Amino acid sequence: MHRICAVLSALAAVLATSPSTSGQDVALKDLMPKGMVIGVALNQRQSDGVDTAAVDIVTKHFNQISPENLLKFQPVHPAADRYAFEAQDRYVQFGLDRHMQVVGHNLVWHSQTPAWVFQGADGKPADRDTLLARMRDHILTVVGRYKGRIHGWDVVNEAIDEDGSLRKTPWRDGIGDDYIAKAFEFAHEADPDAQLYYNEFNLEKPAKRAGVIRLVADLQRRGLRVDGIGNQAHWQLESPTIDEIETALTELHGTGLKVMYTELDINMLPPAGRNADPSAANPYVNGLPDDKQQQLARRYAAIFGVFVSHRDWITRVTFWGLSDGDSWLNRGRANYPLLWDRQRQPKPAFQAVVDVLQRAR
């Protein structure tokens, strides 16, 4: 494995510094290996069609979409007696109109879930039966509305802690350890034909990865439908290493499930500590230097080298955002994690990905 990774890294260095050829003229979706789609997470301005420049790029290059926020619990079910579906319907129709694979993100998560969900009578936490009823109602209503139109769902998001144990969440506190299994049960009930996924980050860390593998094995033992594991792939320039990425992929695929890279981006910034020097924490306010652009290009080339080398194990690669200006990683700082810049122009990283995909065909 180490030898393969060294070869991939060397190839990436060559590709990222090679002259541009037809990158501007090709579509990423047309270069992907057979059986693997390439996607992007859309914000509401994009799925509403307001951001027309983004719509043009998305339509040309991608054949899968995920919603950044629209189908999370809070936006779609803000009150016990109220669902919101107008923008959500437009998101789904955006994908269907373009013959894209539409994914729903996500049904059960400890974050972005309104407080009322976990409240019981007299200010006490809701009991197991109440929470199960609310979970089932939410899943049957949302998944049921898009039955036959949404291809697959991130059923449960980020339920494993860094040590591999189940994360302490209000869902787990109120229902018990089987809340994840119940979510998958309800999702399958709502749409028996939809694919169902578990989605997580930091899967290159052995302890956390082992926890996810145990979780998936438990779902499989229960006879529940689970079609894939989503690796979020929020990575940095040098971490995780290509060896670590490939090891994680190998072990996750060992579950018998397909692997998806569901939220890919590369964080270009140092950690923002409480006492960090502002200029050091936000070093690229005037743009990303060329040497960093090339480093990012080599990083993406190496990553896509792994993807194409294991094309039979992977069903999907989804970027978490279209361009640098759209990325959640900015958060008050100027970040540059994606293939298009703030002016929606392709970066050297875009050409590096094109080169890897073209040479793998």
Steps between C-alpha positions, in 0.01 A plus 500: 500500500778743586659437161169573323457822694853613420433443130171692523667791674773515238239487224307780668807721508555450128135557410462814707796664328422381147368747242124550487333328209124475464393560860279795409316300235428173680238415759610323816196270489606372157845405627400306811553123504196293409273452798628805689310829506646838586296745701484831679315634803265784406397798709147635464590783259639236267214250523252788466673599176588850624876451474500448125879486463508211747208327330688500168809340656301245698294402196810452284726314741293300749249216492421483872389759757471520877333780698723694736220572747150481353419143602647509848243476779489869599427650156250236390315444832542815709193445722310193615199593289682646201711374212668722239528352153498783243877547468554129557271416209697737278825330600368158404355628173832670417666160496221314326481759222869441432483119532723511808522256789328685786612429857327600823717631784412416778224343711643452852781712645580649838550843342252727318208325667249734668469492879131408492587153370661403830257674737244305697226600738564735792839604364644150531683325216277302267478129577591215265152447357452871432838535329449188292160628389649836402788339317268268309260780410786716374660226293176365354385852409826623345619179334145413399453834325798432274445127456630396161663840441784511754748226416653458846503644852763572761283338764720566802783753512801507734386258770847368591744676733874527442577196718259284301221501757148622435482877530291636787207676333142591595378227266707237677416638846128483432471183293805291582781349294256357245390846378724458195344165411152648542586786263608253231188293563273802456684623190458164329134495598453843343665409167597134455686580177716788628864438580591560864837626623690562820710821480806590714822704516856422616479144371875501436540474879513129590294511821216696344503288187480185709196643676326564171581150378350356821191716454450387141550137600229540767258642244577212266448242780158654565409441137462871430567655163825697485648562157810705559734685732552869440849630576467876529860566390545843661878480465808723520795548266716241673260312722386230477780348297428313178595179683241576768233580242563175317508294821168647609346428161621139508361434848168673436454304180573187702151535650362391164353847440584759241685811620406857411701820549210722592639841606841542337702818552857592597543747786785736410511685834681439830288434811340815637596487866353742752831681542620467140652798325228624258741534208635148559149354533377673183809505277337516155273805517659630179478171314664159493868509397600301194706251698194419710285472189743242365511317833121481501504371141746225592287409800183463294689304233629254759153461653335436166782258423376290793140530381570377148731224626209363706219592264311177568472581870368856471160613373515875552729800554321818614664838556363693797432822315564617147755782531729652761252777573222248566696291750394455863872501583532877466330580835644850522827401330595474134525133407567338162390136528328423167560478124351837402612836641285789625454626145379153400811438293659153501817478710813293432339238725219463247745428220689255723179302558420507128848369418472209744155404371602526136808285545300237688251447217 
